[in-house]
Amino acid sequence: MANYLDLKQSTICALTCRKEIPHYKRGKKLYFKKSEIDKWIETGRVLTNTDLDAIAERVHSKKGGLK
């Protein structure tokens, strides 16, 4: 998993200890589902200015404009 995420193994261990990364544990071994790791990565996506403008436009249109 460390290679896939381009992180040190110690970083992966720290993330699992803090329960910040989805994983499974059987005995002393850790297991990861690639689909869950990919989803975990996507949840940390930083919104672009274009994304933020689109969100602001949707909120603005739902409220009927500013008064």
PQR file with spaces between the fields and no chain letter, atoms N, CA, C, O and H, PARSE charges and radii, in Angstrom:
ATOM       1  N    MET     1       0.828   -1.190    0.000 -0.4000 1.5000
ATOM       2  CA   MET     1       0.000    0.000    0.000 -0.0000 2.0000
ATOM       3  C    MET     1       0.878    1.261    0.000  0.5500 1.7000
ATOM       4  O    MET     1       0.532    2.268   -0.618 -0.5500 1.4000
ATOM       5  N    ALA     2       1.995    1.191    0.688 -0.4000 1.5000
ATOM       6  CA   ALA     2       2.889    2.349    0.743 -0.0000 2.0000
ATOM       7  C    ALA     2       3.340    2.754   -0.653  0.5500 1.7000
ATOM       8  O    ALA     2       3.412    3.943   -0.964 -0.5500 1.4000
ATOM       9  H    ALA     2       2.276    0.373    1.190  0.4000 1.0000
ATOM      10  N    ASN     3       3.643    1.771   -1.494 -0.4000 1.5000
ATOM      11  CA   ASN     3       4.050    2.079   -2.868 -0.0000 2.0000
ATOM      12  C    ASN     3       2.907    2.711   -3.650  0.5500 1.7000
ATOM      13  O    ASN     3       3.113    3.678   -4.383 -0.5500 1.4000
ATOM      14  H    ASN     3       3.585    0.806   -1.241  0.4000 1.0000
ATOM      15  N    TYR     4       1.714    2.171   -3.497 -0.4000 1.5000
ATOM      16  CA   TYR     4       0.550    2.686   -4.225 -0.0000 2.0000
ATOM      17  C    TYR     4       0.282    4.144   -3.864  0.5500 1.7000
ATOM      18  O    TYR     4      -0.028    4.956   -4.736 -0.5500 1.4000
ATOM      19  H    TYR     4       1.547    1.385   -2.901  0.4000 1.0000
ATOM      20  N    LEU     5       0.402    4.474   -2.582 -0.4000 1.5000
ATOM      21  CA   LEU     5       0.135    5.840   -2.123 -0.0000 2.0000
ATOM      22  C    LEU     5       1.374    6.729   -2.150  0.5500 1.7000
ATOM      23  O    LEU     5       1.282    7.931   -1.902 -0.5500 1.4000
ATOM      24  H    LEU     5       0.653    3.814   -1.874  0.4000 1.0000
ATOM      25  N    ASP     6       2.522    6.146   -2.447 -0.4000 1.5000
ATOM      26  CA   ASP     6       3.793    6.867   -2.438 -0.0000 2.0000
ATOM      27  C    ASP     6       4.047    7.496   -1.060  0.5500 1.7000
ATOM      28  O    ASP     6       4.434    8.660   -0.947 -0.5500 1.4000
ATOM      29  H    ASP     6       2.596    5.169   -2.649  0.4000 1.0000
ATOM      30  N    LEU     7       3.817    6.688   -0.024 -0.4000 1.5000
ATOM      31  CA   LEU     7       4.050    7.098    1.359 -0.0000 2.0000
ATOM      32  C    LEU     7       4.965    6.088    2.025  0.5500 1.7000
ATOM      33  O    LEU     7       5.085    4.953    1.565 -0.5500 1.4000
ATOM      34  H    LEU     7       3.503    5.743   -0.116  0.4000 1.0000
ATOM      35  N    LYS     8       5.605    6.496    3.099 -0.4000 1.5000
ATOM      36  CA   LYS     8       6.426    5.579    3.871 -0.0000 2.0000
ATOM      37  C    LYS     8       5.523    4.611    4.633  0.5500 1.7000
ATOM      38  O    LYS     8       4.387    4.942    4.973 -0.5500 1.4000
ATOM      39  H    LYS     8       5.507    7.419    3.472  0.4000 1.0000
ATOM      40  N    GLN     9       6.042    3.417    4.896 -0.4000 1.5000
ATOM      41  CA   GLN     9       5.272    2.424    5.637 -0.0000 2.0000
ATOM      42  C    GLN     9       4.911    2.948    7.028  0.5500 1.7000
ATOM      43  O    GLN     9       3.830    2.652    7.539 -0.5500 1.4000
ATOM      44  H    GLN     9       6.965    3.148    4.620  0.4000 1.0000
ATOM      45  N    SER    10       5.799    3.717    7.637 -0.4000 1.5000
ATOM      46  CA   SER    10       5.520    4.277    8.964 -0.0000 2.0000
ATOM      47  C    SER    10       4.346    5.253    8.911  0.5500 1.7000
ATOM      48  O    SER    10       3.583    5.357    9.872 -0.5500 1.4000
ATOM      49  H    SER    10       6.676    3.958    7.222  0.4000 1.0000
ATOM      50  N    THR    11       4.197    5.970    7.792 -0.4000 1.5000
ATOM      51  CA   THR    11       3.068    6.893    7.627 -0.0000 2.0000
ATOM      52  C    THR    11       1.766    6.105    7.511  0.5500 1.7000
ATOM      53  O    THR    11       0.751    6.493    8.090 -0.5500 1.4000
ATOM      54  H    THR    11       4.817    5.885    7.012  0.4000 1.0000
ATOM      55  N    ILE    12       1.793    4.998    6.764 -0.4000 1.5000
ATOM      56  CA   ILE    12       0.617    4.141    6.637 -0.0000 2.0000
ATOM      57  C    ILE    12       0.227    3.591    8.010  0.5500 1.7000
ATOM      58  O    ILE    12      -0.954    3.564    8.355 -0.5500 1.4000
ATOM      59  H    ILE    12       2.617    4.683    6.295  0.4000 1.0000
ATOM      60  N    CYS    13       1.210    3.157    8.786 -0.4000 1.5000
ATOM      61  CA   CYS    13       0.934    2.651   10.131 -0.0000 2.0000
ATOM      62  C    CYS    13       0.301    3.723   11.009  0.5500 1.7000
ATOM      63  O    CYS    13      -0.647    3.452   11.746 -0.5500 1.4000
ATOM      64  H    CYS    13       2.170    3.179    8.505  0.4000 1.0000
ATOM      65  N    ALA    14       0.827    4.932   10.927 -0.4000 1.5000
ATOM      66  CA   ALA    14       0.274    6.032   11.722 -0.0000 2.0000
ATOM      67  C    ALA    14      -1.171    6.335   11.307  0.5500 1.7000
ATOM      68  O    ALA    14      -2.027    6.570   12.160 -0.5500 1.4000
ATOM      69  H    ALA    14       1.597    5.152   10.328  0.4000 1.0000
ATOM      70  N    LEU    15      -1.434    6.329   10.015 -0.4000 1.5000
ATOM      71  CA   LEU    15      -2.796    6.582    9.529 -0.0000 2.0000
ATOM      72  C    LEU    15      -3.763    5.509   10.002  0.5500 1.7000
ATOM      73  O    LEU    15      -4.898    5.817   10.365 -0.5500 1.4000
ATOM      74  H    LEU    15      -0.739    6.138    9.322  0.4000 1.0000
ATOM      75  N    THR    16      -3.330    4.255   10.003 -0.4000 1.5000
ATOM      76  CA   THR    16      -4.213    3.180   10.464 -0.0000 2.0000
ATOM      77  C    THR    16      -4.423    3.266   11.975  0.5500 1.7000
ATOM      78  O    THR    16      -5.531    3.030   12.457 -0.5500 1.4000
ATOM      79  H    THR    16      -2.407    4.004    9.708  0.4000 1.0000
ATOM      80  N    CYS    17      -3.383    3.599   12.719 -0.4000 1.5000
ATOM      81  CA   CYS    17      -3.521    3.736   14.181 -0.0000 2.0000
ATOM      82  C    CYS    17      -4.511    4.840   14.550  0.5500 1.7000
ATOM      83  O    CYS    17      -5.263    4.720   15.517 -0.5500 1.4000
ATOM      84  H    CYS    17      -2.484    3.792   12.327  0.4000 1.0000
ATOM      85  N    ARG    18      -4.498    5.913   13.764 -0.4000 1.5000
ATOM      86  CA   ARG    18      -5.414    7.036   14.019 -0.0000 2.0000
ATOM      87  C    ARG    18      -6.767    6.828   13.344  0.5500 1.7000
ATOM      88  O    ARG    18      -7.646    7.687   13.415 -0.5500 1.4000
ATOM      89  H    ARG    18      -3.887    6.010   12.978  0.4000 1.0000
ATOM      90  N    LYS    19      -6.926    5.665   12.680 -0.4000 1.5000
ATOM      91  CA   LYS    19      -8.171    5.320   11.975 -0.0000 2.0000
ATOM      92  C    LYS    19      -8.545    6.382   10.946  0.5500 1.7000
ATOM      93  O    LYS    19      -9.715    6.732   10.795 -0.5500 1.4000
ATOM      94  H    LYS    19      -6.212    4.967   12.622  0.4000 1.0000
ATOM      95  N    GLU    20      -7.544    6.886   10.246 -0.4000 1.5000
ATOM      96  CA   GLU    20      -7.756    7.911    9.226 -0.0000 2.0000
ATOM      97  C    GLU    20      -7.793    7.335    7.821  0.5500 1.7000
ATOM      98  O    GLU    20      -8.137    8.036    6.869 -0.5500 1.4000
ATOM      99  H    GLU    20      -6.593    6.602   10.368  0.4000 1.0000
ATOM     100  N    ILE    21      -7.442    6.066    7.683 -0.4000 1.5000
ATOM     101  CA   ILE    21      -7.431    5.428    6.377 -0.0000 2.0000
ATOM     102  C    ILE    21      -8.219    4.112    6.494  0.5500 1.7000
ATOM     103  O    ILE    21      -8.048    3.380    7.468 -0.5500 1.4000
ATOM     104  H    ILE    21      -7.162    5.496    8.456  0.4000 1.0000
ATOM     105  N    PRO    22      -9.072    3.810    5.517 -0.5600 1.5000
ATOM     106  CA   PRO    22      -9.859    2.573    5.617  0.2800 2.0000
ATOM     107  C    PRO    22      -8.964    1.336    5.491  0.5500 1.7000
ATOM     108  O    PRO    22      -8.136    1.234    4.585 -0.5500 1.4000
ATOM     109  N    HIS    23      -9.153    0.415    6.414 -0.4000 1.5000
ATOM     110  CA   HIS    23      -8.347   -0.799    6.410 -0.0000 2.0000
ATOM     111  C    HIS    23      -9.054   -1.909    7.165  0.5500 1.7000
ATOM     112  O    HIS    23     -10.048   -1.682    7.854 -0.5500 1.4000
ATOM     113  H    HIS    23      -9.825    0.498    7.149  0.4000 1.0000
ATOM     114  N    TYR    24      -8.526   -3.102    7.023 -0.4000 1.5000
ATOM     115  CA   TYR    24      -9.026   -4.279    7.712 -0.0000 2.0000
ATOM     116  C    TYR    24      -7.851   -4.917    8.431  0.5500 1.7000
ATOM     117  O    TYR    24      -6.718   -4.855    7.954 -0.5500 1.4000
ATOM     118  H    TYR    24      -7.718   -3.287    6.463  0.4000 1.0000
ATOM     119  N    LYS    25      -8.114   -5.523    9.567 -0.4000 1.5000
ATOM     120  CA   LYS    25      -7.034   -6.155   10.314 -0.0000 2.0000
ATOM     121  C    LYS    25      -7.461   -7.570   10.691  0.5500 1.7000
ATOM     122  O    LYS    25      -8.520   -7.779   11.282 -0.5500 1.4000
ATOM     123  H    LYS    25      -9.034   -5.573    9.955  0.4000 1.0000
ATOM     124  N    ARG    26      -6.622   -8.530   10.341 -0.4000 1.5000
ATOM     125  CA   ARG    26      -6.798   -9.930   10.720 -0.0000 2.0000
ATOM     126  C    ARG    26      -5.507  -10.344   11.407  0.5500 1.7000
ATOM     127  O    ARG    26      -4.457  -10.457   10.774 -0.5500 1.4000
ATOM     128  H    ARG    26      -5.761   -8.360    9.861  0.4000 1.0000
ATOM     129  N    GLY    27      -5.600  -10.566   12.699 -0.4000 1.5000
ATOM     130  CA   GLY    27      -4.382  -10.871   13.450 -0.0000 2.0000
ATOM     131  C    GLY    27      -3.476   -9.661   13.449  0.5500 1.7000
ATOM     132  O    GLY    27      -3.886   -8.568   13.842 -0.5500 1.4000
ATOM     133  H    GLY    27      -6.453  -10.474   13.213  0.4000 1.0000
ATOM     134  N    LYS    28      -2.251   -9.851   13.011 -0.4000 1.5000
ATOM     135  CA   LYS    28      -1.291   -8.742   12.962 -0.0000 2.0000
ATOM     136  C    LYS    28      -1.175   -8.123   11.577  0.5500 1.7000
ATOM     137  O    LYS    28      -0.410   -7.180   11.378 -0.5500 1.4000
ATOM     138  H    LYS    28      -1.918  -10.738   12.692  0.4000 1.0000
ATOM     139  N    LYS    29      -1.936   -8.652   10.615 -0.4000 1.5000
ATOM     140  CA   LYS    29      -1.824   -8.168    9.240 -0.0000 2.0000
ATOM     141  C    LYS    29      -2.903   -7.135    8.926  0.5500 1.7000
ATOM     142  O    LYS    29      -4.042   -7.238    9.381 -0.5500 1.4000
ATOM     143  H    LYS    29      -2.557   -9.419   10.777  0.4000 1.0000
ATOM     144  N    LEU    30      -2.513   -6.144    8.141 -0.4000 1.5000
ATOM     145  CA   LEU    30      -3.446   -5.122    7.661 -0.0000 2.0000
ATOM     146  C    LEU    30      -3.769   -5.399    6.204  0.5500 1.7000
ATOM     147  O    LEU    30      -2.909   -5.818    5.429 -0.5500 1.4000
ATOM     148  H    LEU    30      -1.587   -6.060    7.771  0.4000 1.0000
ATOM     149  N    TYR    31      -5.031   -5.156    5.842 -0.4000 1.5000
ATOM     150  CA   TYR    31      -5.478   -5.331    4.469 -0.0000 2.0000
ATOM     151  C    TYR    31      -6.195   -4.061    4.029  0.5500 1.7000
ATOM     152  O    TYR    31      -6.818   -3.369    4.834 -0.5500 1.4000
ATOM     153  H    TYR    31      -5.729   -4.816    6.471  0.4000 1.0000
ATOM     154  N    PHE    32      -6.096   -3.774    2.745 -0.4000 1.5000
ATOM     155  CA   PHE    32      -6.711   -2.579    2.181 -0.0000 2.0000
ATOM     156  C    PHE    32      -7.443   -2.955    0.903  0.5500 1.7000
ATOM     157  O    PHE    32      -6.966   -3.785    0.129 -0.5500 1.4000
ATOM     158  H    PHE    32      -5.591   -4.336    2.091  0.4000 1.0000
ATOM     159  N    LYS    33      -8.604   -2.342    0.683 -0.4000 1.5000
ATOM     160  CA   LYS    33      -9.316   -2.497   -0.586 -0.0000 2.0000
ATOM     161  C    LYS    33      -8.956   -1.297   -1.455  0.5500 1.7000
ATOM     162  O    LYS    33      -9.114   -0.149   -1.042 -0.5500 1.4000
ATOM     163  H    LYS    33      -8.991   -1.668    1.312  0.4000 1.0000
ATOM     164  N    LYS    34      -8.476   -1.571   -2.646 -0.4000 1.5000
ATOM     165  CA   LYS    34      -8.053   -0.498   -3.543 -0.0000 2.0000
ATOM     166  C    LYS    34      -9.192    0.484   -3.786  0.5500 1.7000
ATOM     167  O    LYS    34      -8.969    1.694   -3.812 -0.5500 1.4000
ATOM     168  H    LYS    34      -8.348   -2.504   -2.982  0.4000 1.0000
ATOM     169  N    SER    35     -10.414   -0.025   -3.963 -0.4000 1.5000
ATOM     170  CA   SER    35     -11.563    0.865   -4.219 -0.0000 2.0000
ATOM     171  C    SER    35     -11.812    1.804   -3.043  0.5500 1.7000
ATOM     172  O    SER    35     -12.165    2.966   -3.246 -0.5500 1.4000
ATOM     173  H    SER    35     -10.595   -1.008   -3.942  0.4000 1.0000
ATOM     174  N    GLU    36     -11.633    1.318   -1.823 -0.4000 1.5000
ATOM     175  CA   GLU    36     -11.822    2.166   -0.643 -0.0000 2.0000
ATOM     176  C    GLU    36     -10.700    3.183   -0.504  0.5500 1.7000
ATOM     177  O    GLU    36     -10.933    4.318   -0.090 -0.5500 1.4000
ATOM     178  H    GLU    36     -11.346    0.374   -1.658  0.4000 1.0000
ATOM     179  N    ILE    37      -9.486    2.779   -0.848 -0.4000 1.5000
ATOM     180  CA   ILE    37      -8.356    3.707   -0.792 -0.0000 2.0000
ATOM     181  C    ILE    37      -8.531    4.804   -1.842  0.5500 1.7000
ATOM     182  O    ILE    37      -8.280    5.977   -1.568 -0.5500 1.4000
ATOM     183  H    ILE    37      -9.296    1.856   -1.184  0.4000 1.0000
ATOM     184  N    ASP    38      -8.963    4.417   -3.045 -0.4000 1.5000
ATOM     185  CA   ASP    38      -9.212    5.417   -4.089 -0.0000 2.0000
ATOM     186  C    ASP    38     -10.281    6.405   -3.646  0.5500 1.7000
ATOM     187  O    ASP    38     -10.142    7.609   -3.863 -0.5500 1.4000
ATOM     188  H    ASP    38      -9.168    3.464   -3.268  0.4000 1.0000
ATOM     189  N    LYS    39     -11.342    5.909   -3.030 -0.4000 1.5000
ATOM     190  CA   LYS    39     -12.411    6.791   -2.540 -0.0000 2.0000
ATOM     191  C    LYS    39     -11.889    7.703   -1.424  0.5500 1.7000
ATOM     192  O    LYS    39     -12.235    8.883   -1.370 -0.5500 1.4000
ATOM     193  H    LYS    39     -11.455    4.931   -2.853  0.4000 1.0000
ATOM     194  N    TRP    40     -11.060    7.155   -0.541 -0.4000 1.5000
ATOM     195  CA   TRP    40     -10.464    7.931    0.542 -0.0000 2.0000
ATOM     196  C    TRP    40      -9.612    9.061   -0.021  0.5500 1.7000
ATOM     197  O    TRP    40      -9.640   10.179    0.494 -0.5500 1.4000
ATOM     198  H    TRP    40     -10.779    6.196   -0.585  0.4000 1.0000
ATOM     199  N    ILE    41      -8.859    8.773   -1.072 -0.4000 1.5000
ATOM     200  CA   ILE    41      -8.036    9.794   -1.720 -0.0000 2.0000
ATOM     201  C    ILE    41      -8.925   10.894   -2.293  0.5500 1.7000
ATOM     202  O    ILE    41      -8.631   12.079   -2.137 -0.5500 1.4000
ATOM     203  H    ILE    41      -8.837    7.865   -1.490  0.4000 1.0000
ATOM     204  N    GLU    42     -10.015   10.497   -2.958 -0.4000 1.5000
ATOM     205  CA   GLU    42     -10.907   11.472   -3.586 -0.0000 2.0000
ATOM     206  C    GLU    42     -11.583   12.385   -2.570  0.5500 1.7000
ATOM     207  O    GLU    42     -11.883   13.536   -2.887 -0.5500 1.4000
ATOM     208  H    GLU    42     -10.253    9.534   -3.085  0.4000 1.0000
ATOM     209  N    THR    43     -11.828   11.895   -1.352 -0.4000 1.5000
ATOM     210  CA   THR    43     -12.484   12.738   -0.352 -0.0000 2.0000
ATOM     211  C    THR    43     -11.594   13.879    0.110  0.5500 1.7000
ATOM     212  O    THR    43     -12.079   14.854    0.682 -0.5500 1.4000
ATOM     213  H    THR    43     -11.584   10.960   -1.094  0.4000 1.0000
ATOM     214  N    GLY    44     -10.296   13.763   -0.134 -0.4000 1.5000
ATOM     215  CA   GLY    44      -9.372   14.824    0.246 -0.0000 2.0000
ATOM     216  C    GLY    44      -9.114   15.824   -0.868  0.5500 1.7000
ATOM     217  O    GLY    44      -8.224   16.667   -0.764 -0.5500 1.4000
ATOM     218  H    GLY    44      -9.901   12.971   -0.600  0.4000 1.0000
ATOM     219  N    ARG    45      -9.897   15.725   -1.934 -0.4000 1.5000
ATOM     220  CA   ARG    45      -9.695   16.606   -3.080 -0.0000 2.0000
ATOM     221  C    ARG    45      -9.938   18.060   -2.694  0.5500 1.7000
ATOM     222  O    ARG    45     -10.932   18.389   -2.048 -0.5500 1.4000
ATOM     223  H    ARG    45     -10.620   15.040   -2.019  0.4000 1.0000
ATOM     224  N    VAL    46      -9.022   18.911   -3.096 -0.4000 1.5000
ATOM     225  CA   VAL    46      -9.149   20.351   -2.856 -0.0000 2.0000
ATOM     226  C    VAL    46      -9.953   20.951   -4.010  0.5500 1.7000
ATOM     227  O    VAL    46      -9.647   20.726   -5.181 -0.5500 1.4000
ATOM     228  H    VAL    46      -8.214   18.643   -3.620  0.4000 1.0000
ATOM     229  N    LEU    47     -10.971   21.704   -3.661 -0.4000 1.5000
ATOM     230  CA   LEU    47     -11.816   22.312   -4.686 -0.0000 2.0000
ATOM     231  C    LEU    47     -11.077   23.431   -5.409  0.5500 1.7000
ATOM     232  O    LEU    47     -10.336   24.199   -4.797 -0.5500 1.4000
ATOM     233  H    LEU    47     -11.219   21.886   -2.710  0.4000 1.0000
ATOM     234  N    THR    48     -11.288   23.511   -6.706 -0.4000 1.5000
ATOM     235  CA   THR    48     -10.692   24.582   -7.499 -0.0000 2.0000
ATOM     236  C    THR    48     -11.568   25.822   -7.384  0.5500 1.7000
ATOM     237  O    THR    48     -12.691   25.753   -6.884 -0.5500 1.4000
ATOM     238  H    THR    48     -11.891   22.886   -7.203  0.4000 1.0000
ATOM     239  N    ASN    49     -11.052   26.952   -7.846 -0.4000 1.5000
ATOM     240  CA   ASN    49     -11.853   28.181   -7.861 -0.0000 2.0000
ATOM     241  C    ASN    49     -13.097   28.001   -8.730  0.5500 1.7000
ATOM     242  O    ASN    49     -14.159   28.535   -8.409 -0.5500 1.4000
ATOM     243  H    ASN    49     -10.140   27.008   -8.252  0.4000 1.0000
ATOM     244  N    THR    50     -12.973   27.257   -9.820 -0.4000 1.5000
ATOM     245  CA   THR    50     -14.119   26.993  -10.692 -0.0000 2.0000
ATOM     246  C    THR    50     -15.177   26.189   -9.941  0.5500 1.7000
ATOM     247  O    THR    50     -16.369   26.480  -10.049 -0.5500 1.4000
ATOM     248  H    THR    50     -12.111   26.823  -10.081  0.4000 1.0000
ATOM     249  N    ASP    51     -14.747   25.174   -9.175 -0.4000 1.5000
ATOM     250  CA   ASP    51     -15.681   24.390   -8.364 -0.0000 2.0000
ATOM     251  C    ASP    51     -16.409   25.290   -7.368  0.5500 1.7000
ATOM     252  O    ASP    51     -17.629   25.216   -7.221 -0.5500 1.4000
ATOM     253  H    ASP    51     -13.780   24.937   -9.087  0.4000 1.0000
ATOM     254  N    LEU    52     -15.643   26.140   -6.687 -0.4000 1.5000
ATOM     255  CA   LEU    52     -16.236   27.027   -5.678 -0.0000 2.0000
ATOM     256  C    LEU    52     -17.212   28.026   -6.304  0.5500 1.7000
ATOM     257  O    LEU    52     -18.259   28.316   -5.726 -0.5500 1.4000
ATOM     258  H    LEU    52     -14.652   26.200   -6.805  0.4000 1.0000
ATOM     259  N    ASP    53     -16.871   28.554   -7.486 -0.4000 1.5000
ATOM     260  CA   ASP    53     -17.771   29.465   -8.183 -0.0000 2.0000
ATOM     261  C    ASP    53     -19.081   28.771   -8.545  0.5500 1.7000
ATOM     262  O    ASP    53     -20.154   29.360   -8.416 -0.5500 1.4000
ATOM     263  H    ASP    53     -16.020   28.318   -7.956  0.4000 1.0000
ATOM     264  N    ALA    54     -18.995   27.520   -8.997 -0.4000 1.5000
ATOM     265  CA   ALA    54     -20.195   26.763   -9.365 -0.0000 2.0000
ATOM     266  C    ALA    54     -21.070   26.501   -8.141  0.5500 1.7000
ATOM     267  O    ALA    54     -22.295   26.593   -8.223 -0.5500 1.4000
ATOM     268  H    ALA    54     -18.123   27.041   -9.101  0.4000 1.0000
ATOM     269  N    ILE    55     -20.450   26.175   -7.010 -0.4000 1.5000
ATOM     270  CA   ILE    55     -21.204   25.963   -5.771 -0.0000 2.0000
ATOM     271  C    ILE    55     -21.871   27.257   -5.339  0.5500 1.7000
ATOM     272  O    ILE    55     -23.047   27.257   -4.973 -0.5500 1.4000
ATOM     273  H    ILE    55     -19.455   26.100   -6.943  0.4000 1.0000
ATOM     274  N    ALA    56     -21.138   28.352   -5.377 -0.4000 1.5000
ATOM     275  CA   ALA    56     -21.702   29.648   -4.993 -0.0000 2.0000
ATOM     276  C    ALA    56     -22.881   30.020   -5.887  0.5500 1.7000
ATOM     277  O    ALA    56     -23.884   30.549   -5.408 -0.5500 1.4000
ATOM     278  H    ALA    56     -20.184   28.352   -5.675  0.4000 1.0000
ATOM     279  N    GLU    57     -22.763   29.748   -7.175 -0.4000 1.5000
ATOM     280  CA   GLU    57     -23.845   30.045   -8.113 -0.0000 2.0000
ATOM     281  C    GLU    57     -25.092   29.224   -7.789  0.5500 1.7000
ATOM     282  O    GLU    57     -26.206   29.745   -7.830 -0.5500 1.4000
ATOM     283  H    GLU    57     -21.948   29.319   -7.564  0.4000 1.0000
ATOM     284  N    ARG    58     -24.905   27.935   -7.466 -0.4000 1.5000
ATOM     285  CA   ARG    58     -26.052   27.086   -7.116 -0.0000 2.0000
ATOM     286  C    ARG    58     -26.717   27.571   -5.836  0.5500 1.7000
ATOM     287  O    ARG    58     -27.945   27.619   -5.756 -0.5500 1.4000
ATOM     288  H    ARG    58     -24.000   27.512   -7.432  0.4000 1.0000
ATOM     289  N    VAL    59     -25.924   27.930   -4.838 -0.4000 1.5000
ATOM     290  CA   VAL    59     -26.480   28.428   -3.577 -0.0000 2.0000
ATOM     291  C    VAL    59     -27.214   29.735   -3.818  0.5500 1.7000
ATOM     292  O    VAL    59     -28.315   29.942   -3.309 -0.5500 1.4000
ATOM     293  H    VAL    59     -24.927   27.891   -4.903  0.4000 1.0000
ATOM     294  N    HIS    60     -26.606   30.603   -4.586 -0.4000 1.5000
ATOM     295  CA   HIS    60     -27.202   31.913   -4.885 -0.0000 2.0000
ATOM     296  C    HIS    60     -28.542   31.744   -5.607  0.5500 1.7000
ATOM     297  O    HIS    60     -29.512   32.427   -5.275 -0.5500 1.4000
ATOM     298  H    HIS    60     -25.711   30.435   -5.000  0.4000 1.0000
ATOM     299  N    SER    61     -28.604   30.849   -6.581 -0.4000 1.5000
ATOM     300  CA   SER    61     -29.842   30.659   -7.355 -0.0000 2.0000
ATOM     301  C    SER    61     -30.933   30.014   -6.514  0.5500 1.7000
ATOM     302  O    SER    61     -32.113   30.280   -6.747 -0.5500 1.4000
ATOM     303  H    SER    61     -27.817   30.295   -6.850  0.4000 1.0000
ATOM     304  N    LYS    62     -30.584   29.181   -5.551 -0.4000 1.5000
ATOM     305  CA   LYS    62     -31.567   28.535   -4.682 -0.0000 2.0000
ATOM     306  C    LYS    62     -32.185   29.517   -3.712  0.5500 1.7000
ATOM     307  O    LYS    62     -33.350   29.377   -3.341 -0.5500 1.4000
ATOM     308  H    LYS    62     -29.626   28.965   -5.361  0.4000 1.0000
ATOM     309  N    LYS    63     -31.420   30.501   -3.301 -0.4000 1.5000
ATOM     310  CA   LYS    63     -31.906   31.484   -2.319 -0.0000 2.0000
ATOM     311  C    LYS    63     -32.641   32.643   -2.980  0.5500 1.7000
ATOM     312  O    LYS    63     -33.174   33.509   -2.287 -0.5500 1.4000
ATOM     313  H    LYS    63     -30.474   30.614   -3.603  0.4000 1.0000
ATOM     314  N    GLY    64     -32.676   32.671   -4.279 -0.4000 1.5000
ATOM     315  CA   GLY    64     -33.378   33.737   -4.961 -0.0000 2.0000
ATOM     316  C    GLY    64     -32.632   35.046   -5.005  0.5500 1.7000
ATOM     317  O    GLY    64     -33.235   36.100   -5.207 -0.5500 1.4000
ATOM     318  H    GLY    64     -32.242   31.967   -4.842  0.4000 1.0000
ATOM     319  N    GLY    65     -31.354   34.994   -4.822 -0.4000 1.5000
ATOM     320  CA   GLY    65     -30.531   36.220   -4.906 -0.0000 2.0000
ATOM     321  C    GLY    65     -30.340   36.856   -3.557  0.5500 1.7000
ATOM     322  O    GLY    65     -31.025   36.525   -2.589 -0.5500 1.4000
ATOM     323  H    GLY    65     -30.865   34.137   -4.658  0.4000 1.0000
ATOM     324  N    LEU    66     -29.401   37.771   -3.505 -0.4000 1.5000
ATOM     325  CA   LEU    66     -29.116   38.513   -2.272 -0.0000 2.0000
ATOM     326  C    LEU    66     -30.033   39.708   -2.164  0.5500 1.7000
ATOM     327  O    LEU    66     -30.430   40.286   -3.176 -0.5500 1.4000
ATOM     328  H    LEU    66     -28.844   38.039   -4.291  0.4000 1.0000
ATOM     329  N    LYS    67     -30.366   40.079   -0.960 -0.4000 1.5000
ATOM     330  CA   LYS    67     -31.249   41.233   -0.735 -0.0000 2.0000
ATOM     331  C    LYS    67     -30.509   42.331   -0.061  0.5500 1.7000
ATOM     332  O    LYS    67     -31.084   43.385    0.212 -0.5500 1.4000
ATOM     333  H    LYS    67     -30.043   39.609   -0.138  0.4000 1.0000
